[in-house]
Amino acid sequence: MVDHNLTDYELTGTQNMDKIRLGLIGVGSVVREIYQHLYFRSEYSHLLSIEAVAELDEHGLTTFCDENGIARQRRFTDYQAMLDTVELDAVQINTPDAFHRVPTIHALERGLDVMVPKPLADKTGDARAMIEAAQLHGRLIGVDFHKREDPRIKEVAARYQSGAYGNFQSATWYMLDKLSVADPNHEPRFFATPDFAEKNSPISFLTVHMADAFMHIVRLQPVAVRATGWKQKLPSLTPIRVDGYDLCDVEVLFENGGVAHIVTGWALPNTAHATTVQNSRIICTDGLVDLGLDRPGVHEIVAEGILERNPLFRNFTADGTVSGYGMSSPGQIYQRFLQNRNGQLDEARRQALMSPFELGFYATVVCEAAERSLDEGVAIAEGVTRGSEIRVDNLVNAVSS
């Protein structure tokens, strides 16, 4: 019989935590645009105590910490020094995708849970190593694929998995950005470096969103990937030309024989009604569904032009609180971290949270296969590369061996 007069400590053997002591590795653009609101002005802020910050850019470090009251002795330019110095429960790693692996594994080895913005990693081998490290050290990784929490995608996922549409056969997803996102000649620059679009293809930056959202709906594993890429607009820019892809069409064959085309790019005219124009159609044996992602709900005619705003993703209320699925997606990850540390997650739930689908492992696989497809491709017209077919099992097995 349970003695209801016992404390949480006496019942569980540990102090019941009410906050995650969080360290931040990186406070660049993704933090300025999204996560600073989560940390300090969302319904999840009471779950988080920002204990320390590590950031290579000293100006960015100082600005963020001054604005948010982070003590000087809790500011680091070396994340390992932060991990060695400050008592933490978790870290959020806001580095570029290619640099997720090393700090993640270092944090897991110290007994910390780790949250990363999508994707888990940009390479299959890195993703696998991170998952294996979490399993070895008994910790959790959370990956913020925020599109999963878009209520439209959640609804379609539930209906598809209930059998409402039958079996998936063919789909088209697209996610297209204004040229200003990739154009180093645009003032002000959307991103800081002139070679951004050379180092980051539409596949690594955009396809990963749509690939994960689609696989979250249909729960099917990819078996083969082939990409076509266009380098026609970006190389024509002046005075700074960009040796990068304007547009990529990634064709994914799934285990049930269904095929999805995921089209992403950043060469829309800057007069487009939104920074990102996106949509999807999924055709199945018993019907089709259009997701209508291009019309998020607020259509404005203002001095700057005709604009679409997406309050579903990030909604600023009069009292300063920020809500929307851009907050709820990472916020729920931290809720699960807290539940786990308080002994409130059973083993089956823990295993589900660490499954390949939950961690977006196959989104990493699809994007790496697509990049490899273009690397091995041939020119079929001026500025157009037709990639080779990449078998997913070959890619995954090569990492495993």
N, C-alpha and C positions, 0 to 999 in steps of 0.2 A: 504494500500500500504506500502511496506517495504522501509524504508529510508536506502539506501545502504551506507550512511555515518555514520550510527550508529555503535558503537563498539560491540564486542561480549558480553561485560558486559551489555550494554544497551538493547541488543536484548534478552538475556537469563536471566538476573538478577543475573548471576554468572560469575566469571572470567573463561574464556575458558582455561582449563588446557592443557599443552603440555607434562607433565610428570606425572607418577604415583610415589608418594613418598612411597617407599616400605621398609618395615621392614622384616628382615629375622629371622625366628625362626628355628634354626638348620642350621649348615654349614658343615655337615659331608660328607660322601662319595658321595651321590647323587649330592651335590653341586660341589664337586671337579670334578666329571666325566661329569656332564651335565650343571648345571645351572650357574656356574661361567662364562661359555662362553656366555650364554644368557645375563647375567647382564652387561658384560663389553666388549664383542667382537663380537656381532651379529648385524644384521640389525634392531633388536628391542631394542638395548641398549639405543638409544636416547629417548625411551619412559619411561625409568626407572631411578629413582634416588634412589640409595641405601642409605637410611637415617640412618639405625641402624641395629645392629645384636645382637641376643640373642643366646647363646650357652652355655650348661652346661660345656663342656670340655674347660677349660681355655686355654690350649695349642692350641687346634683347633681354638678357638675364636681369639687368638692373631695372629696365623699364617695367617688366612684368612684376618683379618682386616689390618694387616701390609702389606700384599701383595697387597691389593686393596685400601689402603689409607682411611680407615674408622677411623674417629677421636676417641680418647680414651674415650671421654665422650659419644660416641654413641655405646659403647660396653657393653653388659649386660650378666650376667649369669642367670638372672631371666627375662623371657619374659614379665611378668606382669609389672615389673618396666619399661621395654621398652615401653609398651603400655601406661603407665601412664605418661611417661616423654616426648616422642617424638611425634611430630605431623606427622601423617601418613595418607595415603589414602587406603593402602592395606598392607596385610602381606602374605608372602609365608611360609607355615608350612612344614618344611623338617624333621619332626620327624618320627620315626617308625609308621607304619599304626595304631597300637593300641592306639597311643597317638595323633591322629588328632582331636578328638572331643572337648576336653576341651579348647585348645588354639583357635580353630576355633570359638567356641561360644563366648569366651571372646572378640575376635576381632570383631565379628559381633555386639555384644552388644555395642561396642564403635563406630559403624558406619563405620567400615572398610570392604572392600571386601577381600576375602580370596582365595588364590590359593593353592592347595595341589597336590603333585605328586600322581599318581594313587596308590591305589584306594581312593575313598572318605573316607572310613573307613573299618575296618576289620570285623565289626559287624553291622548287619542290624539296630539294635536299635540306634547305634551311628550315622549311616548314616541318618536315619530318623530325629534324633534330630538336626543334623547340617542343614538339609534342612529346617526344621520348623523354626529354629532360623534365617536363612537368610530371609525367607518369613516374619517373624514377624518384623524384623528390616529393611526390604526393601533394603537389600544388595545382592550382587552376590557372588556365589562360582564358581570357575573354577577348574576342575580336569584335570590334564595333562595325559590323555591316549594317549601317543604320537603315538601309532600304527595307530590310526585313520587317522593321516596325512601322513602315508606311501602312496606314490602315487599308489602303486599296490592295497592296500586295498581300497583307495578312488575310484579307477576305478571300482573295483568289486562291491562296494556298490552302485555306481551310476547305473551300468548295471543291478544288481539284482533288484533294486528298480524300474527300468524302465520295468521289465518283461522279460529281455533277456534270463533268464535261467528257467523261470517258478517258481514253488513253491519248496522251500527247503524240501528235504526228509531226507538226511543223510549227515553227515560231520565228518571228522577227522582232528583235529588240533594237532600238537605236537610242543613242545618247550623244548629242552633238552640241559642242560649245561654240560660242562666238570666237572669231579670229583673235580678238584681244587677249584671250586666255593664253595663247601660244606665241603671240607676236611681240618680239622684244622692241619693236619700233613704236609700240603704242604707249602713250603717256596718259596717266601713270601706268607703269607696268603692272600687269596682273600678278605675275610672279617675278621674283627678284633677279633671276639670272637670264642672260640672253640665250644661253644654250639649253634652257629648260626643255623645249620640245625636241631637242636632239637626244637628250638623256632620258626623257619620259615620252614614250609613244602613247597614242590614244588607248592602246591595249593595256599598258601597265596602269594608266591613270583612270580610265573610264570603263573599259570592257570588264574589269574585275567586278565593278558594281553590278552590272547587268547579268553577268554570268552567275554570280552568287545568288542574286534575287531569283533568277529563273530556276536554278537547281534547288533553291529553298522551296519553290512551289512544287516541282515535279518529283523531287527526291530520286533522281536517276543519275547514275554515274556516266561520265563521258568515256568514250572509247577511242575517238579519233578527232583530230583538229586540223583544219587547213585555213590559212589566212590569205587574203589579198590586201595589198597596201598601195596607197597612192601618195606619191611625193610630187605634187604639182603646184599647189598654192604656196606652201611655206618656202620653197626654194626661190620663189619669185619676189619675195619681200625685199624692200629696200629701206634704208641703206644696209641693214643687217639681214642677210639671208639666213634661212634655217634649213639645215639638212635633216629634216624630220618628216614623218608621215602626216599628211592632212587628214586622212581617212583610212580606216581599216575595217574590213569585213571578215569576221571570224566565224567560220562554219564549224559547228560542233555536232558530231554524230554521237548519239547516246545508245545505251545498252539495249533499249527497246526498238531501235531502228529509227527513232525520231531524229529530226535535224533542226537545229536552231541557228539562225544567222544573227550575230550580235555586231551591229554596225556602230562604230564610234569615231569621232573626229573633232577637230577644232578649226574649221574654216568657214563657219557661218558668218555672214555679214554682221558687223557690229550693231546694225539696226535691228537685229532679231529681238523679239519681245521678251526674251529671258536669256540669262547667261548660258543656261543649258536647256536645250530643246530635246525632249525625250518622249518615247512612247513604246508600246508593245502590243502585238497581236499573237495569241496562241491558238492554234487550230488543233482540235482533238477529234476523236471518233464520233463523239456525241454533241459537238457544238464548238463554238469558238468564244474567246473572251478578249476584249480590248481593254487595256488597263488605263488608258487616258491619263498617263503621267504628265502630259504636256499642259494640262489645265489644272493647276493645283488649287485654284479657288478664288484668287483675288486678281481681277483684271482692271488695270488702272489706265486712264488717259491723263497724263500729267505733262509738265513742261519738258521733262526728259524724253517723252515719247509714250508709246503704248507698251505697257509692261505687265508681266505676270509675276506675282509674288506668291511664295509658298509658305503660308502660315502653318501648314501641317508639319513642315520640317522644323521651323524655328519661329515661335510666336512671342512677340514682345508685348507684355501687358502693361497697363498703366502704372502698376505698382513696382515695375522693374523686374518682375519674375519672368523668366524665359522658359517656355514649355515647347512641346512638339516632339516628334519622333527623333529629332536630332539630339534631344536630351534624354528621352526615355530609353533609347537603345543602349547607350553606355551606362545610364543610371541603373538599369536593371542588371547589368553585369556586376556593378558594385554591390547591389543588393544580394546577389548570389554569393559574392565573395564574403560578405558579412555573415550570411546564413551559414556558409561552410565553416567559417572560423568559430561560429557559435554552436557548431554541432547539429545544425538543423537541416542538412542535406544528407539523405541516405546514399548508399553506395551506387544504387541504380541511377539516381539523378546525377551524381558526380560523373559517372561513366558517360551518360548521355551528353553532358556539357562538354566532355572532352572527345566526342566522336568526330570523325573527319568532316561530316556535313556541318555540324555545329561550328567547327573552327574554320570553315571555309577552305579546307585543304584542296578540294577539287577546283575551286576558283583559281588558286595558285597554279595548279596543274594546267588548267586550260590556258591561262595567260602565258605561262612559260612555254607551253607547246606552240601557241600562236606566234610568239616572238621567234622561236626556233624555226617555225615554218617559213617565216619571211627571210630569216638568215640563210636558209637553204634554198630559197626560191629563185626564180628566173624572171628577167624582164620580158614582159609580153607586149608592152607599148611604152612610149616615152613617159617616164615617171611612174610606171605601174609594175609592181612585182606580184607574181602569182606564186604563192608558197607551196611547199611540198606537204604531203599528208604526214602528220606525226601521230603515231599510235601511242595512246596514253599509257598502256601497260609497259611499253618499251621504256618510256620516260620514268615511270615509277619504279620499275624493276632495276633500271640502271642506278637509281639512287639507293635502292635497297641492297645491292650487291657490294 
